[in-house]
Amino acid sequence: MVLAKHQQFVTTTRGLNRQMPPMRLFEKAKKYGVWNPSDIDFSQDKQDWARLQPDEKDVILRLTSLFVAGEEAVTLDLLPLVMTVAREGRLEEEMFLTTFLWEEAKHTDFFQRFLNEVLEVSGDDLTHYHGPSYHQIFYEALPQALAALSADPSPQAQIRASVTYNMIVEGVLAETGYHAFFTMLKNNKLMPGNTEGINKLKQDESRHIAYGIFLISRLVAEHPHLWSVAEEAMNALFMPALGVIHEIFAAYDPVPFGLRLDDFVGFASMQFQKRMARIEQSKGASLDHVYEVTQSAIDRDDA
């Protein structure tokens, strides 16, 4: 057995670079990421739930089942990415990544509490809400892409992992799901506890997405030929991501709350194209440019 050894420490040699984008995101995480799902008041949500129609209840339950399992999946699968960055000695990035696991676990806690206390579902098997496209992403692509880093921590593997996790799971599916919750509940002045929690989740995830864009952009700037890897991974998963949205809408006729398929496909496509364009800018760019663009986006709260 070979014992690992440290040769030096960042904090007692060069010191932390607090101007790096991950450290700026870490500052935001320390300020905005400390919230407790157990503190959210669901009393009005319970009253609102009791007044909903059966199809309205079903679509909320369906969306919640997708979210709670998705948050559990990223909590389970995330660790290899943290370990890969740590082994490269990127302390500033690792420090920010330590917030990811905590926040994903907290998101799982939030949706489980909403499921149990408001929707009054406990111990029920909800996997029938997980369609083929959802299976392809959360049961297969996500764990495979993240676990691959344990054996292959190469830049290519890091890009595939971050695309799957940050760009598709968070940047397309989670954000489209938030949009659905807000359209159904916030816009109809229903379930303020859910809305409060979703607002906090969205803020957490925006930091995760900002880091994912930074990580992929850094790797593409360092290895311009890897833009094709990022593009291929994004394109390969975009259609299954749209498939998740189609599976939800296909279950209802008419769709509750007046939801329109085109609105959500358009929203998901906009999120996808925005992130693709941001990452493509790093092809052939300097690392300084990547840092500047990322920092500008962080200052604008625009992931």
Secondary structure, DSSP 4 states (H G I P E B T S, - for coil): -PPP--S--GGGTT---TTSHHHHHHHHHHHHS---GGGS--HHHHHHHHHS-HHHHHHHHHHHHHHHHHHHHHHHH-HHHHHHHHHTT-HHHHHHHHHHHHHHHHHHHHHHHIIIIIS---S---GGG--HHHIIIIIIIHHHHHHHHHH--SHHHHHHHHIIIIIIIIIIIIHHHHHHHHHHTGGGT--HHHHHHHHHHHHHHHHHHHHHHHHHHHHHHHSGGGHHHHHHHHHHHHHHHHHHHHHHHHT-SSPGGG--HHHHHHHHHHHHHHHHHHHHTTTT--HHHHHHHHHHHHHTT--
